[in-house]
Amino acid sequence: SHGIQDRLTFRNAPSIQNVAWKKYFQWDGGVFNLDLFPVHPIQNPNEMDETMENVLTKLRKHAQYPGMFKAAFGTEEITTERFLKALSQFQLMFISAQTKYDKVQRNENATFTADEQEGYMVFKQKCAACHAEPFFSDQSFRNNGLSVKNQYDKGRALITLNDKDVYSYIVPSLRNVMLTPPYMHDGRFETIDKVLDHYASGMIDSPNLDPIFKQQNQVGIPLTDREKSVLKSFLNTLSDTDFVRNRMLSEF
């Protein structure tokens, strides 16, 4: 992803949704408290390249923010705690639960097409072990057989310092996945087709490859062209247009 002055970051920025139920944040799970989540991107030299104190100083000098902090917290004082709590409270509003999938599950006058239903069956058979419903992630960390393009980004191992976690990353949610390319922790795949091809025939075996991707001495997840097609039909039912068009969450 691109940060300040168009600097490239090590990783692809994930979408922000349903964070109230997340145990970990960032691809490596290095943050496990929503209140603390913004600190890393603010201070990262390739993202915002700022300091917390400088950000607070800007807010204190702003024409509107002191009054807004008074309305929210009782006084105009702008502290690190108040600043981070305001951001976390805003992020808690990012709830995606109005997809076609959700309406089908809640029996709200919605039904899957034949292809979507077939794709749902393929999903439950071949994807749901990691992308568990209803959030479509089990929040585990797994090595999914990608080739190494950045040897310095060791994934979860940067946090745990455990060799078994080398090049393992958190399982991302599939909600709105068809709206949020590119894919993988480093954004290497521009399309969902390339993602499915990777799982079907492009995975690299290694000692750290998650065992779930190596069943009966076969690496990857066997997928026929038909299965890929109907799987994409199902994934489209996870797109939440109400969420992505919510003006309360928009800059404009």
C-alpha positions as CSV (number, residue, x, y, z in Angstrom):
1,S,0.0,0.0,0.0
2,H,1.0,3.6,-0.5
3,G,1.7,5.9,2.5
4,I,2.9,9.4,3.1
5,Q,4.6,11.0,0.0
6,D,3.6,7.9,-1.9
7,R,6.1,5.7,0.1
8,L,5.5,2.0,-0.3
9,T,4.7,0.0,2.8
10,F,5.7,-3.6,3.4
11,R,2.1,-4.8,3.3
12,N,-1.3,-4.4,1.7
13,A,-3.6,-2.4,4.0
14,P,-6.6,-4.7,5.0
15,S,-10.1,-3.4,5.1
16,I,-11.7,-2.2,8.4
17,Q,-14.9,-4.0,9.3
18,N,-16.5,-5.7,12.2
19,V,-13.4,-4.8,14.3
20,A,-15.4,-5.1,17.6
21,W,-15.1,-8.9,17.3
22,K,-11.4,-9.0,16.3
23,K,-8.8,-10.5,18.6
24,Y,-5.8,-9.2,16.7
25,F,-5.0,-6.3,14.3
26,Q,-2.4,-6.1,11.5
27,W,-1.4,-9.0,9.4
28,D,1.0,-10.2,12.1
29,G,-1.3,-9.7,15.0
30,G,1.1,-7.3,16.6
31,V,-1.7,-5.2,18.1
32,F,-4.5,-6.8,20.2
33,N,-6.3,-3.8,21.5
34,L,-8.4,-1.6,19.2
35,D,-7.6,1.5,21.3
36,L,-3.9,1.1,20.5
37,F,-4.4,0.1,16.8
38,P,-3.8,3.6,15.3
39,V,-0.4,4.1,17.0
40,H,1.4,1.9,14.6
41,P,0.3,3.6,11.3
42,I,0.7,7.0,12.8
43,Q,4.3,6.4,13.7
44,N,5.3,4.1,10.9
45,P,7.8,6.0,8.6
46,N,6.2,4.6,5.5
47,E,2.6,5.2,6.5
48,M,2.0,8.6,8.3
49,D,5.6,9.2,9.6
50,E,4.2,11.2,12.5
51,T,4.6,11.3,16.3
52,M,1.7,11.1,18.7
53,E,2.6,14.4,20.4
54,N,2.7,16.2,17.1
55,V,-0.7,14.9,16.1
56,L,-2.1,16.0,19.5
57,T,-0.6,19.4,19.0
58,K,-2.3,19.8,15.6
59,L,-5.6,18.8,17.1
60,R,-5.3,21.3,20.0
61,K,-4.6,24.1,17.5
62,H,-7.5,23.1,15.2
63,A,-10.5,25.4,15.1
64,Q,-13.1,22.7,15.6
65,Y,-11.6,19.7,17.4
66,P,-11.3,21.2,20.9
67,G,-15.0,21.9,20.9
68,M,-15.7,18.4,19.6
69,F,-13.6,16.9,22.3
70,K,-15.5,18.9,24.9
71,A,-18.8,17.7,23.5
72,A,-17.6,14.1,23.7
73,F,-15.6,14.1,26.9
74,G,-16.7,17.1,28.9
75,T,-13.7,19.4,28.5
76,E,-11.5,20.6,25.6
77,E,-8.5,18.7,26.9
78,I,-7.1,16.5,24.1
79,T,-5.0,13.7,25.5
80,T,-3.6,10.5,24.0
81,E,-6.2,8.4,25.8
82,R,-9.1,10.6,24.5
83,F,-7.7,10.7,21.0
84,L,-7.3,6.9,20.7
85,K,-10.7,6.2,22.3
86,A,-12.4,8.6,19.8
87,L,-10.8,6.7,16.9
88,S,-11.7,3.3,18.3
89,Q,-15.3,4.3,18.9
90,F,-15.5,5.5,15.3
91,Q,-14.1,2.2,14.1
92,L,-16.6,0.2,16.1
93,M,-19.2,1.7,13.7
94,F,-17.7,-0.2,10.8
95,I,-20.2,-3.1,10.9
96,S,-20.8,-5.1,7.7
97,A,-23.9,-7.3,8.2
98,Q,-26.3,-6.4,5.3
99,T,-25.0,-8.7,2.5
100,K,-27.1,-11.0,0.5
101,Y,-25.5,-13.8,2.5
102,D,-26.7,-12.2,5.8
103,K,-30.2,-11.8,4.5
104,V,-30.4,-15.4,3.3
105,Q,-29.2,-16.6,6.7
106,R,-31.8,-14.4,8.5
107,N,-34.6,-15.4,6.1
108,E,-35.2,-11.8,5.0
109,N,-36.8,-12.5,1.7
110,A,-33.6,-13.4,0.0
111,T,-32.5,-16.6,-1.6
112,F,-29.3,-17.8,-3.3
113,T,-29.3,-18.5,-7.0
114,A,-28.4,-22.0,-8.1
115,D,-24.7,-21.0,-8.7
116,E,-24.5,-19.1,-5.4
117,Q,-25.9,-22.1,-3.5
118,E,-23.5,-24.4,-5.3
119,G,-20.7,-22.0,-4.5
120,Y,-21.7,-21.9,-0.8
121,M,-21.4,-25.7,-0.7
122,V,-17.9,-25.5,-2.2
123,F,-17.0,-22.8,0.3
124,K,-18.2,-24.9,3.3
125,Q,-16.3,-27.9,2.0
126,K,-13.0,-26.3,1.0
127,C,-12.7,-22.8,2.6
128,A,-14.7,-22.6,5.8
129,A,-12.1,-24.3,8.0
130,C,-10.1,-21.1,7.9
131,H,-12.7,-18.6,6.8
132,A,-15.2,-19.5,9.5
133,E,-18.7,-18.0,9.4
134,P,-20.1,-15.5,10.2
135,F,-17.0,-13.3,10.1
136,F,-15.4,-15.4,7.5
137,S,-12.1,-15.7,9.4
138,D,-11.1,-17.9,12.3
139,Q,-8.5,-15.2,13.2
140,S,-5.7,-17.8,13.1
141,F,-2.3,-17.2,11.6
142,R,-1.3,-19.5,8.8
143,N,1.4,-19.9,6.1
144,N,-0.5,-20.4,2.9
145,G,2.3,-21.3,0.6
146,L,3.2,-18.0,-1.0
147,S,6.6,-17.5,-2.5
148,V,8.9,-15.2,-0.4
149,K,9.2,-11.7,-2.0
150,N,10.3,-9.9,1.1
151,Q,12.6,-11.9,3.3
152,Y,12.6,-9.2,6.0
153,D,8.8,-9.6,6.6
154,K,8.7,-12.8,8.7
155,G,5.0,-12.4,9.4
156,R,3.7,-13.6,12.8
157,A,7.3,-14.6,13.7
158,L,8.2,-10.9,14.0
159,I,5.8,-10.8,17.0
160,T,6.3,-14.3,18.6
161,L,10.0,-14.8,17.7
162,N,9.0,-18.4,17.0
163,D,10.4,-20.1,13.9
164,K,7.2,-22.0,13.4
165,D,5.4,-18.7,12.7
166,V,7.7,-17.6,9.9
167,Y,5.7,-16.2,6.9
168,S,2.4,-16.9,8.7
169,Y,-0.2,-14.2,8.5
170,I,-3.7,-13.8,9.9
171,V,-6.6,-15.2,7.9
172,P,-8.4,-12.2,6.5
173,S,-12.2,-11.9,6.4
174,L,-13.8,-12.6,3.1
175,R,-16.5,-10.1,3.7
176,N,-16.5,-7.6,0.8
177,V,-13.6,-9.5,-0.6
178,M,-14.8,-8.9,-4.2
179,L,-14.6,-5.2,-3.6
180,T,-11.2,-5.0,-2.0
181,P,-8.4,-6.1,-4.4
182,P,-5.4,-6.5,-4.4
183,Y,-5.1,-9.7,-2.3
184,M,-2.7,-11.3,0.2
185,H,-0.6,-9.6,2.8
186,D,1.6,-7.9,0.2
187,G,-1.1,-7.3,-2.4
188,R,0.6,-9.6,-5.0
189,F,-2.6,-10.8,-6.7
190,E,-4.7,-8.2,-8.5
191,T,-7.7,-10.5,-9.0
192,I,-9.7,-13.1,-7.2
193,D,-9.0,-15.5,-10.1
194,K,-5.3,-15.4,-9.3
195,V,-6.0,-16.1,-5.6
196,L,-8.1,-19.2,-6.5
197,D,-5.4,-20.3,-8.9
198,H,-2.8,-20.0,-6.2
199,Y,-4.8,-22.2,-3.8
200,A,-5.6,-24.7,-6.5
201,S,-2.2,-25.1,-8.1
202,G,0.3,-22.4,-7.0
203,M,1.1,-23.1,-3.4
204,I,4.7,-23.8,-2.4
205,D,5.5,-26.6,0.0
206,S,7.7,-25.8,2.9
207,P,8.3,-26.9,6.5
208,N,6.1,-24.0,7.6
209,L,3.2,-24.6,5.2
210,D,0.0,-24.9,7.3
211,P,-1.0,-28.6,7.6
212,I,-4.5,-27.8,6.4
213,F,-3.0,-27.2,2.9
214,K,-1.3,-30.5,2.8
215,Q,-3.8,-33.3,3.0
216,Q,-3.0,-36.8,1.8
217,N,0.4,-35.7,0.5
218,Q,-1.3,-33.2,-1.8
219,V,-0.4,-29.5,-1.6
220,G,-3.1,-27.0,-2.1
221,I,-6.9,-27.1,-2.4
222,P,-8.2,-29.0,-5.5
223,L,-10.6,-26.7,-7.4
224,T,-12.1,-27.4,-10.8
225,D,-13.0,-24.6,-13.1
226,R,-16.6,-25.1,-12.3
227,E,-15.9,-24.9,-8.5
228,K,-13.9,-21.7,-9.0
229,S,-16.8,-20.1,-11.0
230,V,-19.5,-20.9,-8.5
231,L,-17.3,-20.0,-5.6
232,K,-16.9,-16.5,-7.1
233,S,-20.7,-16.3,-7.3
234,F,-21.0,-17.1,-3.6
235,L,-18.2,-14.6,-2.7
236,N,-20.2,-11.9,-4.5
237,T,-23.0,-12.5,-1.9
238,L,-20.5,-11.2,0.7
239,S,-20.5,-7.7,-0.8
240,D,-22.2,-5.2,1.5
241,T,-23.3,-2.2,-0.6
242,D,-25.0,-0.6,2.4
243,F,-21.8,-0.7,4.3
244,V,-19.5,0.6,1.5
245,R,-21.9,3.5,0.7
246,N,-22.6,4.5,4.3
247,R,-22.0,8.3,4.3
248,M,-21.4,8.3,8.1
249,L,-18.2,6.4,7.4
250,S,-17.2,8.5,4.5
251,E,-14.7,11.4,4.3
252,F,-17.1,13.3,2.0
